[in-house]
Amino acid sequence: MATVTQKIGKVTQVIGSTFDAQYPEDQLPAIYNAVKVVSQHKGVDMNLTGEVQQHLGGGRVRCVALGSTDGMVRGQDCIDTGAPVSVPVGDATLGRVFNLLGEPIDGRGDVAAPERWPIHRE
């Protein structure tokens, strides 16, 4: 069974609600891909999703944070998910309330939606 190699970069700069990450030039995440910054720094857990918005050249990407960047520092791992942010779709989502990552926030538990669609569609 083949294993998938994750594309892992490092946070190089945090500017408000955006951040830059450095990847090997042959492993750049695609525009609109979701990236995750999951770490612990000074006792604070970080689990942030960002979306790649721009390739800056030299293996750098600029991402928009889809949550608070409080506690984010240079050098944290930035993992490419290999796919864009997606949300559940279908009858199970009717009448439900979601955050921008497609996670239910209405206190009614998980959503049993068989399909998820990317938030950017043509």
N, CA, C and O atoms as a printed pandas DataFrame, in Angstrom:
     atom_number atom_name residue_name chain_id  residue_number  x_coord  y_coord  z_coord
0              1         N          MET        A               1    0.847   -1.181    0.000
1              2        CA          MET        A               1    0.000    0.000    0.000
2              3         C          MET        A               1    0.889    1.239    0.000
3              4         O          MET        A               1    1.773    1.370    0.847
4              5         N          ALA        A               2    0.661    2.134   -0.933
5              6        CA          ALA        A               2    1.470    3.348   -1.055
6              7         C          ALA        A               2    1.040    4.362   -0.007
7              8         O          ALA        A               2   -0.136    4.448    0.347
8              9         N          THR        A               3    1.996    5.120    0.478
9             10        CA          THR        A               3    1.682    6.183    1.425
10            11         C          THR        A               3    1.768    7.520    0.706
11            12         O          THR        A               3    2.585    7.709   -0.195
12            13         N          VAL        A               4    0.926    8.427    1.113
13            14        CA          VAL        A               4    0.916    9.762    0.529
14            15         C          VAL        A               4    1.874   10.640    1.330
15            16         O          VAL        A               4    1.790   10.701    2.557
16            17         N          THR        A               5    2.769   11.307    0.642
17            18        CA          THR        A               5    3.700   12.212    1.302
18            19         C          THR        A               5    3.022   13.560    1.504
19            20         O          THR        A               5    2.550   14.174    0.548
20            21         N          GLN        A               6    2.977   14.015    2.752
21            22        CA          GLN        A               6    2.383   15.310    3.038
22            23         C          GLN        A               6    3.343   16.416    2.652
23            24         O          GLN        A               6    4.559   16.291    2.794
24            25         N          LYS        A               7    2.766   17.500    2.159
25            26        CA          LYS        A               7    3.552   18.697    1.876
26            27         C          LYS        A               7    3.556   19.537    3.149
27            28         O          LYS        A               7    2.514   20.036    3.576
28            29         N          ILE        A               8    4.726   19.688    3.747
29            30        CA          ILE        A               8    4.835   20.427    5.005
30            31         C          ILE        A               8    5.762   21.614    4.804
31            32         O          ILE        A               8    6.911   21.470    4.384
32            33         N          GLY        A               9    5.232   22.791    5.117
33            34        CA          GLY        A               9    6.016   24.013    5.055
34            35         C          GLY        A               9    6.192   24.579    6.450
35            36         O          GLY        A               9    5.802   23.963    7.441
36            37         N          LYS        A              10    6.782   25.752    6.511
37            38        CA          LYS        A              10    7.000   26.447    7.783
38            39         C          LYS        A              10    6.444   27.859    7.681
39            40         O          LYS        A              10    6.646   28.540    6.676
40            41         N          VAL        A              11    5.747   28.296    8.717
41            42        CA          VAL        A              11    5.253   29.667    8.781
42            43         C          VAL        A              11    6.464   30.592    8.836
43            44         O          VAL        A              11    7.366   30.403    9.652
44            45         N          THR        A              12    6.474   31.603    7.950
45            46        CA          THR        A              12    7.600   32.541    7.910
46            47         C          THR        A              12    7.211   33.950    8.347
47            48         O          THR        A              12    8.074   34.741    8.728
48            49         N          GLN        A              13    5.923   34.268    8.294
49            50        CA          GLN        A              13    5.494   35.630    8.611
50            51         C          GLN        A              13    4.010   35.610    8.948
51            52         O          GLN        A              13    3.233   34.902    8.307
52            53         N          VAL        A              14    3.620   36.377    9.944
53            54        CA          VAL        A              14    2.214   36.526   10.315
54            55         C          VAL        A              14    1.893   38.009   10.280
55            56         O          VAL        A              14    2.527   38.807   10.970
56            57         N          ILE        A              15    0.897   38.376    9.466
57            58        CA          ILE        A              15    0.500   39.782    9.324
58            59         C          ILE        A              15   -1.013   39.851    9.496
59            60         O          ILE        A              15   -1.756   39.647    8.536
60            61         N          GLY        A              16   -1.469   40.135   10.707
61            62        CA          GLY        A              16   -2.905   40.208   10.952
62            63         C          GLY        A              16   -3.579   38.883   10.665
63            64         O          GLY        A              16   -3.264   37.868   11.287
64            65         N          SER        A              17   -4.512   38.893    9.718
65            66        CA          SER        A              17   -5.258   37.674    9.399
66            67         C          SER        A              17   -4.659   36.911    8.222
67            68         O          SER        A              17   -5.298   36.009    7.679
68            69         N          THR        A              18   -3.447   37.263    7.826
69            70        CA          THR        A              18   -2.764   36.506    6.777
70            71         C          THR        A              18   -1.438   35.989    7.320
71            72         O          THR        A              18   -0.892   36.513    8.292
72            73         N          PHE        A              19   -0.942   34.954    6.668
73            74        CA          PHE        A              19    0.375   34.434    7.028
74            75         C          PHE        A              19    1.034   33.860    5.791
75            76         O          PHE        A              19    0.367   33.425    4.853
76            77         N          ASP        A              20    2.362   33.867    5.808
77            78        CA          ASP        A              20    3.155   33.297    4.722
78            79         C          ASP        A              20    3.789   32.011    5.218
79            80         O          ASP        A              20    4.089   31.858    6.402
80            81         N          ALA        A              21    3.986   31.090    4.282
81            82        CA          ALA        A              21    4.655   29.830    4.610
82            83         C          ALA        A              21    5.627   29.487    3.497
83            84         O          ALA        A              21    5.392   29.795    2.329
84            85         N          GLN        A              22    6.712   28.851    3.873
85            86        CA          GLN        A              22    7.760   28.438    2.934
86            87         C          GLN        A              22    7.665   26.929    2.732
87            88         O          GLN        A              22    7.645   26.163    3.695
88            89         N          TYR        A              23    7.607   26.513    1.461
89            90        CA          TYR        A              23    7.577   25.099    1.080
90            91         C          TYR        A              23    8.720   24.835    0.108
91            92         O          TYR        A              23    9.246   25.770   -0.494
92            93         N          PRO        A              24    9.110   23.567   -0.051
93            94        CA          PRO        A              24   10.017   23.261   -1.160
94            95         C          PRO        A              24    9.334   23.676   -2.467
95            96         O          PRO        A              24    8.129   23.474   -2.621
96            97         N          GLU        A              25   10.080   24.247   -3.399
97            98        CA          GLU        A              25    9.466   24.791   -4.619
98            99         C          GLU        A              25    8.700   23.755   -5.427
99           100         O          GLU        A              25    7.766   24.101   -6.149
100          101         N          ASP        A              26    9.081   22.492   -5.314
101          102        CA          ASP        A              26    8.367   21.457   -6.067
102          103         C          ASP        A              26    7.186   20.879   -5.287
103          104         O          ASP        A              26    6.579   19.903   -5.728
104          105         N          GLN        A              27    6.854   21.466   -4.136
105          106        CA          GLN        A              27    5.750   20.973   -3.311
106          107         C          GLN        A              27    4.794   22.086   -2.886
107          108         O          GLN        A              27    4.204   22.016   -1.808
108          109         N          LEU        A              28    4.637   23.101   -3.717
109          110        CA          LEU        A              28    3.734   24.200   -3.367
110          111         C          LEU        A              28    2.288   23.722   -3.321
111          112         O          LEU        A              28    1.853   23.003   -4.220
112          113         N          PRO        A              29    1.536   24.105   -2.294
113          114        CA          PRO        A              29    0.108   23.809   -2.297
114          115         C          PRO        A              29   -0.585   24.642   -3.373
115          116         O          PRO        A              29   -0.159   25.758   -3.669
116          117         N          ALA        A              30   -1.635   24.108   -3.948
117          118        CA          ALA        A              30   -2.384   24.806   -4.994
118          119         C          ALA        A              30   -3.141   25.997   -4.404
119          120         O          ALA        A              30   -3.472   26.017   -3.218
120          121         N          ILE        A              31   -3.406   26.980   -5.251
121          122        CA          ILE        A              31   -4.254   28.105   -4.851
122          123         C          ILE        A              31   -5.599   27.537   -4.402
123          124         O          ILE        A              31   -6.117   26.614   -5.030
124          125         N          TYR        A              32   -6.163   28.069   -3.338
125          126        CA          TYR        A              32   -7.417   27.668   -2.685
126          127         C          TYR        A              32   -7.300   26.402   -1.845
127          128         O          TYR        A              32   -8.275   26.016   -1.200
128          129         N          ASN        A              33   -6.140   25.738   -1.829
129          130        CA          ASN        A              33   -6.006   24.578   -0.942
130          131         C          ASN        A              33   -6.063   25.028    0.508
131          132         O          ASN        A              33   -5.606   26.118    0.852
132          133         N          ALA        A              34   -6.621   24.186    1.342
133          134        CA          ALA        A              34   -6.615   24.423    2.780
134          135         C          ALA        A              34   -5.285   23.948    3.345
135          136         O          ALA        A              34   -4.768   22.903    2.950
136          137         N          VAL        A              35   -4.741   24.719    4.263
137          138        CA          VAL        A              35   -3.529   24.327    4.982
138          139         C          VAL        A              35   -3.838   24.386    6.475
139          140         O          VAL        A              35   -4.654   25.195    6.916
140          141         N          LYS        A              36   -3.186   23.530    7.240
141          142        CA          LYS        A              36   -3.429   23.454    8.684
142          143         C          LYS        A              36   -2.159   23.804    9.445
143          144         O          LYS        A              36   -1.066   23.351    9.106
144          145         N          VAL        A              37   -2.324   24.610   10.470
145          146        CA          VAL        A              37   -1.246   24.897   11.413
146          147         C          VAL        A              37   -1.722   24.336   12.749
147          148         O          VAL        A              37   -2.587   24.911   13.409
148          149         N          VAL        A              38   -1.142   23.205   13.131
149          150        CA          VAL        A              38   -1.527   22.528   14.368
150          151         C          VAL        A              38   -0.281   22.390   15.227
151          152         O          VAL        A              38    0.671   21.713   14.841
152          153         N          SER        A              39   -0.286   23.026   16.384
153          154        CA          SER        A              39    0.887   22.952   17.256
154          155         C          SER        A              39    0.524   23.414   18.652
155          156         O          SER        A              39   -0.608   23.808   18.933
156          157         N          GLN        A              40    1.514   23.352   19.507
157          158        CA          GLN        A              40    1.371   23.895   20.851
158          159         C          GLN        A              40    2.564   24.815   21.089
159          160         O          GLN        A              40    3.712   24.418   20.892
160          161         N          HIS        A              41    2.287   26.039   21.509
161          162        CA          HIS        A              41    3.343   27.014   21.764
162          163         C          HIS        A              41    3.059   27.684   23.095
163          164         O          HIS        A              41    2.007   28.297   23.279
164          165         N          LYS        A              42    3.999   27.568   24.023
165          166        CA          LYS        A              42    3.862   28.162   25.357
166          167         C          LYS        A              42    2.568   27.724   26.040
167          168         O          LYS        A              42    1.892   28.528   26.681
168          169         N          GLY        A              43    2.230   26.439   25.895
169          170        CA          GLY        A              43    1.052   25.890   26.554
170          171         C          GLY        A              43   -0.265   26.185   25.877
171          172         O          GLY        A              43   -1.319   25.822   26.399
172          173         N          VAL        A              44   -0.232   26.838   24.723
173          174        CA          VAL        A              44   -1.463   27.168   24.003
174          175         C          VAL        A              44   -1.569   26.278   22.771
175          176         O          VAL        A              44   -0.668   26.254   21.933
176          177         N          ASP        A              45   -2.680   25.545   22.667
177          178        CA          ASP        A              45   -2.917   24.706   21.497
178          179         C          ASP        A              45   -3.369   25.567   20.334
179          180         O          ASP        A              45   -4.194   26.465   20.501
180          181         N          MET        A              46   -2.828   25.292   19.153
181          182        CA          MET        A              46   -3.243   25.998   17.944
182          183         C          MET        A              46   -3.748   24.973   16.947
183          184         O          MET        A              46   -3.074   23.981   16.667
184          185         N          ASN        A              47   -4.926   25.214   16.418
185          186        CA          ASN        A              47   -5.497   24.379   15.370
186          187         C          ASN        A              47   -6.179   25.327   14.390
187          188         O          ASN        A              47   -7.381   25.578   14.478
188          189         N          LEU        A              48   -5.393   25.845   13.461
189          190        CA          LEU        A              48   -5.860   26.881   12.547
190          191         C          LEU        A              48   -5.865   26.364   11.117
191          192         O          LEU        A              48   -4.915   25.718   10.673
192          193         N          THR        A              49   -6.932   26.653   10.410
193          194        CA          THR        A              49   -6.993   26.360    8.978
194          195         C          THR        A              49   -6.814   27.666    8.229
195          196         O          THR        A              49   -7.381   28.693    8.601
196          197         N          GLY        A              50   -6.028   27.620    7.182
197          198        CA          GLY        A              50   -5.841   28.763    6.299
198          199         C          GLY        A              50   -6.113   28.335    4.868
199          200         O          GLY        A              50   -6.196   27.144    4.568
200          201         N          GLU        A              51   -6.251   29.312    3.996
201          202        CA          GLU        A              51   -6.490   29.026    2.580
202          203         C          GLU        A              51   -5.421   29.727    1.756
203          204         O          GLU        A              51   -5.199   30.929    1.906
204          205         N          VAL        A              52   -4.760   28.971    0.886
205          206        CA          VAL        A              52   -3.709   29.534    0.040
206          207         C          VAL        A              52   -4.349   30.507   -0.946
207          208         O          VAL        A              52   -5.267   30.142   -1.680
208          209         N          GLN        A              53   -3.859   31.743   -0.960
209          210        CA          GLN        A              53   -4.397   32.771   -1.845
210          211         C          GLN        A              53   -3.424   33.199   -2.929
211          212         O          GLN        A              53   -3.840   33.694   -3.977
212          213         N          GLN        A              54   -2.124   33.012   -2.687
213          214        CA          GLN        A              54   -1.150   33.557   -3.628
214          215         C          GLN        A              54    0.160   32.789   -3.536
215          216         O          GLN        A              54    0.600   32.415   -2.449
216          217         N          HIS        A              55    0.779   32.558   -4.699
217          218        CA          HIS        A              55    2.148   32.052   -4.755
218          219         C          HIS        A              55    3.056   33.269   -4.883
219          220         O          HIS        A              55    2.925   34.043   -5.831
220          221         N          LEU        A              56    3.965   33.441   -3.945
221          222        CA          LEU        A              56    4.814   34.631   -3.899
222          223         C          LEU        A              56    6.142   34.448   -4.615
223          224         O          LEU        A              56    6.878   35.417   -4.806
224          225         N          GLY        A              57    6.457   33.233   -5.010
225          226        CA          GLY        A              57    7.745   32.943   -5.632
226          227         C          GLY        A              57    8.728   32.432   -4.598
227          228         O          GLY        A              57    8.586   32.701   -3.405
228          229         N          GLY        A              58    9.716   31.702   -5.055
229          230        CA          GLY        A              58   10.736   31.187   -4.153
230          231         C          GLY        A              58   10.219   30.166   -3.162
231          232         O          GLY        A              58   10.822   29.974   -2.105
232          233         N          GLY        A              59    9.103   29.499   -3.482
233          234        CA          GLY        A              59    8.551   28.488   -2.586
234          235         C          GLY        A              59    7.661   29.040   -1.491
235          236         O          GLY        A              59    7.251   28.303   -0.594
236          237         N          ARG        A              60    7.355   30.338   -1.553
237          238        CA          ARG        A              60    6.517   30.954   -0.521
238          239         C          ARG        A              60    5.075   31.089   -0.992
239          240         O          ARG        A              60    4.813   31.350   -2.166
240          241         N          VAL        A              61    4.141   30.906   -0.055
241          242        CA          VAL        A              61    2.720   31.109   -0.330
242          243         C          VAL        A              61    2.153   32.061    0.711
243          244         O          VAL        A              61    2.619   32.097    1.850
244          245         N          ARG        A              62    1.149   32.826    0.317
245          246        CA          ARG        A              62    0.425   33.696    1.251
246          247         C          ARG        A              62   -0.942   33.073    1.486
247          248         O          ARG        A              62   -1.637   32.690    0.545
248          249         N          CYS        A              63   -1.315   32.977    2.750
249          250        CA          CYS        A              63   -2.560   32.328    3.140
250          251         C          CYS        A              63   -3.435   33.289    3.935
251          252         O          CYS        A              63   -2.936   34.160    4.647
252          253         N          VAL        A              64   -4.738   33.119    3.803
253          254        CA          VAL        A              64   -5.697   33.844    4.621
254          255         C          VAL        A              64   -6.104   32.911    5.752
255          256         O          VAL        A              64   -6.531   31.782    5.509
256          257         N          ALA        A              65   -5.973   33.380    6.980
257          258        CA          ALA        A              65   -6.350   32.579    8.144
258          259         C          ALA        A              65   -7.867   32.534    8.252
259          260         O          ALA        A              65   -8.534   33.559    8.113
260          261         N          LEU        A              66   -8.406   31.361    8.496
261          262        CA          LEU        A              66   -9.847   31.193    8.655
262          263         C          LEU        A              66  -10.190   31.060   10.137
263          264         O          LEU        A              66  -11.099   30.323   10.520
264          265         N          GLY        A              67   -9.455   31.778   10.943
265          266        CA          GLY        A              67   -9.614   31.819   12.389
266          267         C          GLY        A              67   -8.587   32.789   12.940
267          268         O          GLY        A              67   -7.903   33.479   12.184
268          269         N          SER        A              68   -8.483   32.839   14.240
269          270        CA          SER        A              68   -7.564   33.775   14.886
270          271         C          SER        A              68   -6.115   33.327   14.730
271          272         O          SER        A              68   -5.801   32.145   14.872
272          273         N          THR        A              69   -5.239   34.285   14.438
273          274        CA          THR        A              69   -3.805   33.995   14.355
274          275         C          THR        A              69   -3.102   34.255   15.692
275          276         O          THR        A              69   -1.875   34.191   15.763
276          277         N          ASP        A              70   -3.857   34.543   16.740
277          278        CA          ASP        A              70   -3.256   34.764   18.062
278          279         C          ASP        A              70   -2.431   33.546   18.451
279          280         O          ASP        A              70   -2.925   32.419   18.407
280          281         N          GLY        A              71   -1.201   33.762   18.823
281          282        CA          GLY        A              71   -0.321   32.678   19.229
282          283         C          GLY        A              71    0.458   32.044   18.096
283          284         O          GLY        A              71    1.303   31.183   18.339
284          285         N          MET        A              72    0.193   32.450   16.861
285          286        CA          MET        A              72    0.930   31.896   15.724
286          287         C          MET        A              72    2.307   32.541   15.673
287          288         O          MET        A              72    2.442   33.755   15.826
288          289         N          VAL        A              73    3.328   31.713   15.456
289          290        CA          VAL        A              73    4.696   32.222   15.407
290          291         C          VAL        A              73    5.438   31.618   14.221
291          292         O          VAL        A              73    5.047   30.583   13.681
292          293         N          ARG        A              74    6.516   32.291   13.830
293          294        CA          ARG        A              74    7.357   31.765   12.751
294          295         C          ARG        A              74    7.895   30.397   13.144
295          296         O          ARG        A              74    8.177   30.131   14.312
296          297         N          GLY        A              75    8.030   29.537   12.138
297          298        CA          GLY        A              75    8.617   28.221   12.361
298          299         C          GLY        A              75    7.620   27.111   12.603
299          300         O          GLY        A              75    7.997   25.939   12.601
300          301         N          GLN        A              76    6.349   27.448   12.812
301          302        CA          GLN        A              76    5.355   26.396   13.005
302          303         C          GLN        A              76    5.129   25.650   11.695
303          304         O          GLN        A              76    5.202   26.234   10.614
304          305         N          ASP        A              77    4.851   24.342   11.808
305          306        CA          ASP        A              77    4.551   23.544   10.621
306          307         C          ASP        A              77    3.235   23.991   10.002
307          308         O          ASP        A              77    2.279   24.314   10.707
308          309         N          CYS        A              78    3.202   24.003    8.677
309          310        CA          CYS        A              78    2.019   24.373    7.904
310          311         C          CYS        A              78    1.784   23.228    6.918
311          312         O          CYS        A              78    2.548   23.066    5.966
312          313         N          ILE        A              79    0.750   22.445    7.133
313          314        CA          ILE        A              79    0.520   21.210    6.389
314          315         C          ILE        A              79   -0.543   21.422    5.320
315          316         O          ILE        A              79   -1.656   21.855    5.617
316          317         N          ASP        A              80   -0.194   21.114    4.074
317          318        CA          ASP        A              80   -1.134   21.186    2.955
318          319         C          ASP        A              80   -2.098   20.010    3.063
319          320         O          ASP        A              80   -1.663   18.862    3.153
320          321         N          THR        A              81   -3.402   20.283    3.055
321          322        CA          THR        A              81   -4.393   19.204    3.130
322          323         C          THR        A              81   -4.581   18.521    1.783
323          324         O          THR        A              81   -5.143   17.428    1.710
324          325         N          GLY        A              82   -4.110   19.168    0.709
325          326        CA          GLY        A              82   -4.251   18.585   -0.618
326          327         C          GLY        A              82   -5.604   18.834   -1.259
327          328         O          GLY        A              82   -5.885   18.308   -2.337
328          329         N          ALA        A              83   -6.449   19.632   -0.608
329          330        CA          ALA        A              83   -7.794   19.892   -1.128
330          331         C          ALA        A              83   -8.272   21.248   -0.616
331          332         O          ALA        A              83   -7.765   21.753    0.386
332          333         N          PRO        A              84   -9.249   21.835   -1.307
333          334        CA          PRO        A              84   -9.801   23.101   -0.816
334          335         C          PRO        A              84  -10.719   22.880    0.386
335          336         O          PRO        A              84  -11.102   21.751    0.692
336          337         N          VAL        A              85  -11.061   23.968    1.055
337          338        CA          VAL        A              85  -12.060   23.913    2.119
338          339         C          VAL        A              85  -13.355   23.419    1.489
339          340         O          VAL        A              85  -13.736   23.872    0.410
340          341         N          SER        A              86  -14.031   22.492    2.159
341          342        CA          SER        A              86  -15.287   21.970    1.622
342          343         C          SER        A              86  -16.339   21.957    2.725
343          344         O          SER        A              86  -16.024   21.946    3.915
344          345         N          VAL        A              87  -17.587   21.958    2.295
345          346        CA          VAL        A              87  -18.709   21.981    3.230
346          347         C          VAL        A              87  -19.677   20.855    2.879
347          348         O          VAL        A              87  -19.760   20.448    1.721
348          349         N          PRO        A              88  -20.412   20.346    3.878
349          350        CA          PRO        A              88  -21.387   19.299    3.592
350          351         C          PRO        A              88  -22.555   19.857    2.788
351          352         O          PRO        A              88  -22.941   21.014    2.955
352          353         N          VAL        A              89  -23.113   19.024    1.917
353          354        CA          VAL        A              89  -24.272   19.416    1.115
354          355         C          VAL        A              89  -25.301   18.288    1.152
355          356         O          VAL        A              89  -24.965   17.133    1.415
356          357         N          GLY        A              90  -26.550   18.640    0.886
357          358        CA          GLY        A              90  -27.608   17.639    0.826
358          359         C          GLY        A              90  -28.706   17.930    1.825
359          360         O          GLY        A              90  -28.658   18.916    2.561
360          361         N          ASP        A              91  -29.699   17.053    1.839
361          362        CA          ASP        A              91  -30.867   17.238    2.695
362          363         C          ASP        A              91  -30.512   17.322    4.177
363          364         O          ASP        A              91  -31.185   18.021    4.935
364          365         N          ALA        A              92  -29.467   16.619    4.596
365          366        CA          ALA        A              92  -29.086   16.619    6.012
366          367         C          ALA        A              92  -28.629   17.997    6.489
367          368         O          ALA        A              92  -28.579   18.242    7.694
368          369         N          THR        A              93  -28.296   18.895    5.569
369          370        CA          THR        A              93  -27.814   20.226    5.957
370          371         C          THR        A              93  -28.940   21.254    6.076
371          372         O          THR        A              93  -28.730   22.346    6.605
372          373         N          LEU        A              94  -30.126   20.911    5.590
373          374        CA          LEU        A              94  -31.239   21.869    5.627
374          375         C          LEU        A              94  -31.604   22.219    7.067
375          376         O          LEU        A              94  -31.799   21.334    7.900
376          377         N          GLY        A              95  -31.693   23.501    7.348
377          378        CA          GLY        A              95  -32.044   23.981    8.677
378          379         C          GLY        A              95  -30.896   23.971    9.670
379          380         O          GLY        A              95  -31.095   24.276   10.846
380          381         N          ARG        A              96  -29.703   23.627    9.219
381          382        CA          ARG        A              96  -28.536   23.577   10.098
382          383         C          ARG        A              96  -27.711   24.849    9.941
383          384         O          ARG        A              96  -27.848   25.560    8.945
384          385         N          VAL        A              97  -26.850   25.138   10.924
385          386        CA          VAL        A              97  -25.986   26.314   10.893
386          387         C          VAL        A              97  -24.537   25.829   10.965
387          388         O          VAL        A              97  -24.179   25.011   11.812
388          389         N          PHE        A              98  -23.703   26.363   10.043
389          390        CA          PHE        A              98  -22.315   25.934    9.935
390          391         C          PHE        A              98  -21.376   27.131   10.011
391          392         O          PHE        A              98  -21.764   28.260    9.710
392          393         N          ASN        A              99  -20.134   26.868   10.420
393          394        CA          ASN        A              99  -19.110   27.900   10.310
394          395         C          ASN        A              99  -18.511   27.825    8.910
395          396         O          ASN        A              99  -18.948   27.011    8.097
396          397         N          LEU        A             100  -17.525   28.655    8.618
397          398        CA          LEU        A             100  -17.009   28.697    7.254
398          399         C          LEU        A             100  -16.191   27.476    6.874
399          400         O          LEU        A             100  -15.821   27.325    5.710
400          401         N          LEU        A             101  -15.900   26.598    7.830
401          402        CA          LEU        A             101  -15.195   25.353    7.525
402          403         C          LEU        A             101  -16.159   24.179    7.334
403          404         O          LEU        A             101  -15.728   23.045    7.126
404          405         N          GLY        A             102  -17.457   24.455    7.407
405          406        CA          GLY        A             102  -18.443   23.397    7.228
406          407         C          GLY        A             102  -18.703   22.591    8.486
407          408         O          GLY        A             102  -19.286   21.509    8.420
408          409         N          GLU        A             103  -18.276   23.107    9.633
409          410        CA          GLU        A             103  -18.512   22.425   10.905
410          411         C          GLU        A             103  -19.806   22.949   11.516
411          412         O          GLU        A             103  -20.014   24.162   11.556
412          413         N          PRO        A             104  -20.690   22.055   11.998
413          414        CA          PRO        A             104  -21.950   22.523   12.583
414          415         C          PRO        A             104  -21.702   23.310   13.869
415          416         O          PRO        A             104  -20.890   22.918   14.707
416          417         N          ILE        A             105  -22.419   24.429   14.007
417          418        CA          ILE        A             105  -22.266   25.274   15.203
418          419         C          ILE        A             105  -23.608   25.532   15.880
419          420         O          ILE        A             105  -23.741   26.459   16.679
420          421         N          ASP        A             106  -24.600   24.706   15.557
421          422        CA          ASP        A             106  -25.935   24.912   16.107
422          423         C          ASP        A             106  -26.222   24.034   17.319
423          424         O          ASP        A             106  -27.337   24.052   17.840
424          425         N          GLY        A             107  -25.232   23.264   17.778
425          426        CA          GLY        A             107  -25.414   22.435   18.961
426          427         C          GLY        A             107  -26.253   21.194   18.734
427          428         O          GLY        A             107  -26.678   20.553   19.695
428          429         N          ARG        A             108  -26.501   20.844   17.482
429          430        CA          ARG        A             108  -27.350   19.686   17.179
430          431         C          ARG        A             108  -26.539   18.469   16.730
431          432         O          ARG        A             108  -27.091   17.542   16.138
432          433         N          GLY        A             109  -25.247   18.468   17.004
433          434        CA          GLY        A             109  -24.420   17.306   16.687
434          435         C          GLY        A             109  -23.896   17.312   15.266
435          436         O          GLY        A             109  -24.073   18.273   14.518
436          437         N          ASP        A             110  -23.244   16.208   14.913
437          438        CA          ASP        A             110  -22.652   16.067   13.581
438          439         C          ASP        A             110  -23.719   15.976   12.497
439          440         O          ASP        A             110  -24.883   15.684   12.770
440          441         N          VAL        A             111  -23.300   16.231   11.274
441          442        CA          VAL        A             111  -24.188   16.161   10.116
442          443         C          VAL        A             111  -23.826   14.921    9.312
443          444         O          VAL        A             111  -22.663   14.716    8.965
444          445         N          ALA        A             112  -24.816   14.101    9.019
445          446        CA          ALA        A             112  -24.590   12.875    8.245
446          447         C          ALA        A             112  -24.819   13.150    6.764
447          448         O          ALA        A             112  -25.689   12.544    6.139
448          449         N          ALA        A             113  -24.040   14.059    6.214
449          450        CA          ALA        A             113  -24.159   14.386    4.788
450          451         C          ALA        A             113  -23.184   13.501    4.012
451          452         O          ALA        A             113  -21.998   13.451    4.338
452          453         N          PRO        A             114  -23.674   12.808    2.993
453          454        CA          PRO        A             114  -22.800   11.899    2.246
454          455         C          PRO        A             114  -21.815   12.612    1.322
455          456         O          PRO        A             114  -20.863   11.999    0.840
456          457         N          GLU        A             115  -22.038   13.894    1.076
457          458        CA          GLU        A             115  -21.210   14.624    0.118
458          459         C          GLU        A             115  -20.700   15.921    0.713
459          460         O          GLU        A             115  -21.362   16.539    1.547
460          461         N          ARG        A             116  -19.512   16.329    0.276
461          462        CA          ARG        A             116  -18.944   17.637    0.614
462          463         C          ARG        A             116  -18.511   18.287   -0.689
463          464         O          ARG        A             116  -17.952   17.626   -1.564
464          465         N          TRP        A             117  -18.769   19.582   -0.815
465          466        CA          TRP        A             117  -18.366   20.324   -2.004
466          467         C          TRP        A             117  -17.380   21.410   -1.611
467          468         O          TRP        A             117  -17.491   21.985   -0.528
468          469         N          PRO        A             118  -16.402   21.704   -2.488
469          470        CA          PRO        A             118  -15.470   22.804   -2.208
470          471         C          PRO        A             118  -16.203   24.146   -2.209
471          472         O          PRO        A             118  -17.187   24.322   -2.928
472          473         N          ILE        A             119  -15.720   25.086   -1.402
473          474        CA          ILE        A             119  -16.393   26.386   -1.322
474          475         C          ILE        A             119  -16.153   27.236   -2.559
475          476         O          ILE        A             119  -16.919   28.164   -2.817
476          477         N          HIS        A             120  -15.114   26.948   -3.330
477          478        CA          HIS        A             120  -14.865   27.646   -4.594
478          479         C          HIS        A             120  -15.234   26.704   -5.726
479          480         O          HIS        A             120  -14.606   25.660   -5.902
480          481         N          ARG        A             121  -16.252   27.070   -6.493
481          482        CA          ARG        A             121  -16.700   26.223   -7.603
482          483         C          ARG        A             121  -16.837   27.064   -8.854
483          484         O          ARG        A             121  -17.062   28.273   -8.800
484          485         N          GLU        A             122  -16.694   26.395   -9.972
485          486        CA          GLU        A             122  -16.856   27.086  -11.265
486          487         C          GLU        A             122  -18.273   26.946  -11.758
487          488         O          GLU        A             122  -18.608   27.458  -12.826
